[in-house]
Amino acid sequence: MQDTISKLQNTQDHQIKIFLILFALIFIGSAFLLDSVSNIINGMSTIIMEGDRLITDYVEIAGFGATFLNAGLLMLLSLGLLQLSKAKLSGMAIAAVFLMGGFGMFGKNIVNIWGIITGVYIFAKLQKHPFRQYIYIAFFGTSLAPLTSELALWHNNTVAALLMAFLVTVAVGFFLAPVSNACLAVHQGYNLYNVGFGAGLAGTIIYAIISQIGYESTPVLHWYDSHHLGVILLLYGVFICFIICACILDKHVLRNYRQLMKRSGRLVSDFIRSDNCGPVLFNMGILGITYTSYVLLVGGHINGPTIGGILTIVGFGGFGKHLRNTIPLVLGVVIAGYIGMGALHEPVILLAALFATGLAPIAGQFGWVAGIVTGMLHLALVQSIGAYHGGINLYNNGFSAGLVALFVLPIIDVFAKQRRRQQEARFSKRVENDTLEEEIIRR
């Protein structure tokens, strides 16, 4: 029995590895179809040398070619670190690699991520634990990667400034691990972007400190607002391939997918372990097609940030998200957007709709009404919370999601307990009536 489980695990690891490598290579190969080599080189230089705080769309400042290359390289680097650390490949691995690639479209690059990763690595070694126990905190913690670029630019990218920026982010990464672990208890697993919540708290404190010593943050909005038909067709083509591969891997994929959709998604919900690769790939494909279509239907543009949001949803299709528990959150954002007289294609509202799905476990556990209300609250909060960290935390929505969860969960819990008491009372009454009827019959 143990040998069978081990063989199944190895098979799944191999399938996940091949899948992630191919997806990264598709992005890298697409880069050279979308732009010339010279433009890609110049674009990569711009991505590395410019600031990265929210919202900096790499497509707008560097072009699709360099952006896709940066995203693909980040995915390969992440997979390489997973292999070196001997981490088991799972739904969380898919989520982490897709998240790295997604934010490789706006905020993370092949240079600015290493300070945070190094800090988490040092923490793991000082705790005498293998790095694989903390590697996902390292990946998700790179939400603070813009801190490296911002500190370096603050002092004109001198060698001393680069060294200072690296050392500061190493220190941030070192303390991020224990903070993120503590945050999980705060939201009880109902915020899939757990490290984003911890990074938001850390980013707020760091921003307050550096502001005291002279750093000034001005609002940034680099946003590509045109359509590129080739990129749109590429995304749809890839997601359709996911569905086709799922049908090849699992002859009963539709039945198993329906089973997956019954799960709440609350951390830790590893769909690879519970449902296998076929239904997960099918789920990812469906999510990708659905939310790419959503962006286009509301009049949005397929650019760096929106692709990042789509890839994040798709990646978490292996680790907590599916249509049933994400749609209520998006509906909540849409309703709140209409109430606030905002256009759904505006950057903040559009990204809030995509990233509000980090609270999918609330809808999955407590139903559509709870999900819609939570989505509405998320939009209200996320529009103002960025000012507290000055844009250096890329997971602005993850930070907001953690605070929303902290606020709504005690309220939901009260109503849930009341409903359970009412159900128990009705059940007791029914049992009492049945007993009485039986006693009358006996007499």
DATA-V57332 format. One record per residue. N is the residue number from 1. SS is DSSP state (H for helix, E for strand, - for the rest). OMEGA is omega in degrees with one decimal (999 if undefined). Layout:
n: [N & N]
ss: [SS & SS]
omega: [OMEGA & OMEGA]
//
This chain:
n: [1 & 2 & 3 & 4 & 5 & 6 & 7 & 8 & 9 & 10 & 11 & 12 & 13 & 14 & 15 & 16 & 17 & 18 & 19 & 20 & 21 & 22 & 23 & 24 & 25 & 26 & 27 & 28 & 29 & 30 & 31 & 32 & 33 & 34 & 35 & 36 & 37 & 38 & 39 & 40 & 41 & 42 & 43 & 44 & 45 & 46 & 47 & 48 & 49 & 50 & 51 & 52 & 53 & 54 & 55 & 56 & 57 & 58 & 59 & 60 & 61 & 62 & 63 & 64 & 65 & 66 & 67 & 68 & 69 & 70 & 71 & 72 & 73 & 74 & 75 & 76 & 77 & 78 & 79 & 80 & 81 & 82 & 83 & 84 & 85 & 86 & 87 & 88 & 89 & 90 & 91 & 92 & 93 & 94 & 95 & 96 & 97 & 98 & 99 & 100 & 101 & 102 & 103 & 104 & 105 & 106 & 107 & 108 & 109 & 110 & 111 & 112 & 113 & 114 & 115 & 116 & 117 & 118 & 119 & 120 & 121 & 122 & 123 & 124 & 125 & 126 & 127 & 128 & 129 & 130 & 131 & 132 & 133 & 134 & 135 & 136 & 137 & 138 & 139 & 140 & 141 & 142 & 143 & 144 & 145 & 146 & 147 & 148 & 149 & 150 & 151 & 152 & 153 & 154 & 155 & 156 & 157 & 158 & 159 & 160 & 161 & 162 & 163 & 164 & 165 & 166 & 167 & 168 & 169 & 170 & 171 & 172 & 173 & 174 & 175 & 176 & 177 & 178 & 179 & 180 & 181 & 182 & 183 & 184 & 185 & 186 & 187 & 188 & 189 & 190 & 191 & 192 & 193 & 194 & 195 & 196 & 197 & 198 & 199 & 200 & 201 & 202 & 203 & 204 & 205 & 206 & 207 & 208 & 209 & 210 & 211 & 212 & 213 & 214 & 215 & 216 & 217 & 218 & 219 & 220 & 221 & 222 & 223 & 224 & 225 & 226 & 227 & 228 & 229 & 230 & 231 & 232 & 233 & 234 & 235 & 236 & 237 & 238 & 239 & 240 & 241 & 242 & 243 & 244 & 245 & 246 & 247 & 248 & 249 & 250 & 251 & 252 & 253 & 254 & 255 & 256 & 257 & 258 & 259 & 260 & 261 & 262 & 263 & 264 & 265 & 266 & 267 & 268 & 269 & 270 & 271 & 272 & 273 & 274 & 275 & 276 & 277 & 278 & 279 & 280 & 281 & 282 & 283 & 284 & 285 & 286 & 287 & 288 & 289 & 290 & 291 & 292 & 293 & 294 & 295 & 296 & 297 & 298 & 299 & 300 & 301 & 302 & 303 & 304 & 305 & 306 & 307 & 308 & 309 & 310 & 311 & 312 & 313 & 314 & 315 & 316 & 317 & 318 & 319 & 320 & 321 & 322 & 323 & 324 & 325 & 326 & 327 & 328 & 329 & 330 & 331 & 332 & 333 & 334 & 335 & 336 & 337 & 338 & 339 & 340 & 341 & 342 & 343 & 344 & 345 & 346 & 347 & 348 & 349 & 350 & 351 & 352 & 353 & 354 & 355 & 356 & 357 & 358 & 359 & 360 & 361 & 362 & 363 & 364 & 365 & 366 & 367 & 368 & 369 & 370 & 371 & 372 & 373 & 374 & 375 & 376 & 377 & 378 & 379 & 380 & 381 & 382 & 383 & 384 & 385 & 386 & 387 & 388 & 389 & 390 & 391 & 392 & 393 & 394 & 395 & 396 & 397 & 398 & 399 & 400 & 401 & 402 & 403 & 404 & 405 & 406 & 407 & 408 & 409 & 410 & 411 & 412 & 413 & 414 & 415 & 416 & 417 & 418 & 419 & 420 & 421 & 422 & 423 & 424 & 425 & 426 & 427 & 428 & 429 & 430 & 431 & 432 & 433 & 434 & 435 & 436 & 437 & 438 & 439 & 440 & 441 & 442 & 443]
ss: [- & H & H & H & H & H & H & H & H & H & H & H & H & H & H & H & H & H & H & H & H & H & H & H & H & H & H & H & H & H & H & H & H & H & - & - & H & H & H & H & H & H & H & H & H & H & H & H & H & - & - & - & - & - & - & E & - & H & H & H & H & H & H & H & H & H & H & H & H & H & H & H & H & H & H & H & H & H & H & H & H & H & H & H & - & - & - & - & - & - & H & H & H & H & H & H & H & H & H & H & H & H & H & - & - & - & - & - & - & - & - & - & - & H & H & H & H & H & H & H & H & H & H & H & H & H & - & - & - & - & H & H & H & - & H & H & H & H & H & H & H & H & H & H & - & H & H & H & H & H & H & H & H & H & - & - & - & - & H & H & H & H & H & H & H & H & H & H & H & H & H & H & H & H & H & H & H & H & H & H & H & H & H & H & H & H & H & - & - & - & - & - & - & H & H & H & H & H & H & H & H & H & H & H & H & H & H & H & H & H & H & H & - & - & - & - & - & - & - & - & - & E & - & - & - & - & - & - & H & H & H & H & H & H & H & H & H & H & H & H & H & H & H & H & H & H & H & H & H & - & - & - & H & H & H & H & H & H & H & H & - & - & - & - & - & - & - & - & - & - & H & H & H & H & H & H & H & H & H & H & H & H & H & H & H & H & H & H & H & H & H & H & H & H & H & H & H & - & - & - & - & - & - & H & H & H & H & H & H & H & H & H & H & H & H & H & H & H & - & - & - & - & H & H & H & H & H & H & H & H & H & H & H & H & H & H & H & H & H & - & - & - & - & - & - & - & H & H & H & H & H & H & H & H & H & H & H & H & H & H & H & H & H & H & H & H & - & H & H & H & H & H & H & H & H & H & H & H & H & H & H & H & H & H & H & H & H & H & H & - & - & - & - & - & - & H & H & H & H & H & H & H & H & H & H & H & H & H & H & H & H & H & H & H & H & H & H & H & H & H & H & H & H & H & H & H & H & H & H & H & H & H & H & H & H & H & H & H & H & H & H & H & -]
omega: [179.7 & 178.5 & 179.3 & 178.5 & -179.8 & 179.0 & 178.2 & 178.3 & 179.8 & 178.2 & 178.8 & 177.9 & -179.4 & 179.3 & 179.8 & -179.3 & 179.8 & -179.7 & -177.7 & 177.7 & -179.0 & -179.6 & 177.7 & 179.9 & 175.4 & 179.0 & -179.4 & 178.5 & 179.5 & 179.9 & -176.3 & 171.5 & -176.3 & -176.0 & 179.0 & -179.1 & -178.6 & 178.2 & 178.3 & 178.8 & 179.1 & 179.5 & 178.1 & 177.1 & 178.8 & -180.0 & -176.1 & -171.9 & -177.7 & 175.7 & -172.4 & -173.6 & -177.1 & -13.3 & 177.8 & -179.2 & -179.3 & 177.4 & -178.9 & -175.0 & -173.3 & 179.5 & -178.3 & -176.2 & -179.1 & -179.1 & 178.9 & 178.0 & 179.2 & -180.0 & 179.9 & 179.1 & 178.0 & 178.1 & 179.0 & 178.1 & 179.3 & 179.2 & 176.8 & 178.0 & 175.9 & 179.5 & -179.7 & -178.8 & 179.8 & 177.5 & 174.8 & -179.9 & -171.8 & 175.6 & 178.3 & 177.7 & 178.0 & 179.9 & -177.3 & -178.2 & 177.9 & 178.6 & 177.8 & 178.0 & -179.7 & 179.5 & 167.9 & 175.0 & -179.1 & 170.6 & 178.6 & 174.8 & -172.8 & 179.6 & -168.4 & -178.2 & -164.4 & 178.8 & 179.5 & -178.9 & 178.8 & 179.7 & 178.0 & 178.8 & 179.2 & 178.3 & -179.5 & -178.6 & 178.6 & 175.8 & -178.6 & 176.2 & 175.9 & -176.7 & -177.8 & 177.5 & -175.8 & -170.9 & -179.4 & 172.5 & 177.6 & -179.9 & -177.7 & -179.9 & 177.1 & 169.6 & 177.9 & 179.0 & 178.7 & 178.6 & 178.5 & -177.7 & -176.7 & 178.9 & 178.3 & 179.4 & -179.3 & 179.5 & 169.2 & 173.9 & 175.0 & 179.4 & 179.0 & 179.7 & 178.6 & 178.9 & 178.8 & -179.6 & -179.8 & -178.2 & 178.6 & -178.7 & 173.1 & 179.2 & 178.6 & 178.6 & -179.8 & -177.0 & -177.0 & -177.6 & 179.8 & 179.2 & -178.6 & 177.6 & 179.3 & -177.4 & -179.2 & 179.4 & -177.3 & -177.1 & 172.0 & 176.8 & -178.4 & 173.6 & -178.3 & 179.3 & -174.5 & -178.2 & 176.0 & 176.3 & 178.3 & 179.3 & 177.4 & 176.6 & 179.5 & -179.7 & 178.5 & 179.7 & -179.0 & -179.5 & 178.3 & -178.7 & -175.8 & 175.6 & 179.5 & -178.4 & 169.2 & -179.7 & 178.2 & 179.7 & 175.9 & -179.2 & -179.1 & 173.5 & 170.0 & -170.2 & 177.8 & -172.7 & 173.5 & 178.3 & 174.4 & -173.9 & -179.2 & -179.6 & 178.5 & 179.2 & 177.7 & -179.0 & 179.0 & -179.9 & 179.7 & -177.7 & 174.7 & 176.2 & 175.9 & -177.1 & 179.0 & 178.9 & 178.7 & 179.9 & 177.4 & -177.5 & -173.4 & -179.2 & -178.9 & -171.3 & -179.1 & 178.0 & -179.1 & 176.2 & 176.7 & 176.8 & 178.0 & -176.9 & 179.7 & -176.3 & -177.1 & -176.6 & -178.7 & 179.5 & 3.1 & 179.2 & -179.9 & -175.9 & 176.6 & -178.5 & -175.6 & -171.3 & 179.2 & -168.5 & -176.3 & 178.6 & 179.2 & 177.2 & 178.3 & 178.5 & -179.8 & 178.8 & 179.2 & 178.9 & -179.6 & 179.7 & -177.0 & -172.4 & 167.4 & 178.1 & 178.8 & -179.7 & -178.2 & -176.5 & 179.9 & 178.1 & 178.2 & -179.1 & 176.6 & -178.4 & -177.2 & -178.4 & -178.5 & 173.8 & 176.9 & 178.0 & 179.3 & -179.7 & 177.3 & 177.3 & -178.3 & 179.7 & 178.3 & 169.4 & 173.2 & -171.9 & 169.6 & -174.8 & 169.1 & -174.8 & -173.4 & -177.8 & 177.2 & -177.0 & 179.2 & 178.8 & 179.6 & 176.5 & 177.6 & 177.8 & 179.3 & -180.0 & 179.2 & 177.8 & 177.9 & 179.5 & -179.8 & 178.5 & 178.0 & 176.9 & -175.3 & 179.4 & 175.7 & -173.9 & -175.3 & -178.2 & -179.5 & 179.3 & 177.5 & 179.3 & -178.6 & -173.8 & 173.8 & -179.9 & 172.4 & 178.3 & -178.6 & 179.8 & 178.4 & 177.2 & -179.2 & -177.1 & -170.2 & 174.1 & -173.8 & -178.1 & 177.9 & 179.7 & -179.5 & 179.0 & 178.9 & 177.5 & 178.3 & 178.6 & -179.5 & -179.9 & -179.8 & -176.4 & -171.9 & -178.5 & -177.2 & -169.5 & -178.9 & -179.1 & -175.9 & 178.2 & 173.6 & 177.9 & -178.3 & 174.6 & -177.9 & -179.2 & 178.6 & 178.6 & 176.6 & 176.2 & 178.3 & -178.8 & 178.7 & 179.5 & 178.1 & 179.1 & 179.1 & -178.4 & -170.4 & -173.6 & 177.6 & 179.5 & 178.5 & -177.9 & 178.6 & -179.3 & 179.0 & 178.9 & 179.0 & 179.1 & 178.2 & 179.0 & 178.3 & 178.5 & 178.7 & 179.3 & 178.2 & 179.5 & 179.5 & 179.1 & -179.7 & 178.2 & -179.8 & 178.9 & 178.6 & 179.2 & 179.7 & 179.5 & 178.5 & -179.4 & 179.3 & -179.9 & -179.8 & -179.4 & 999]
//
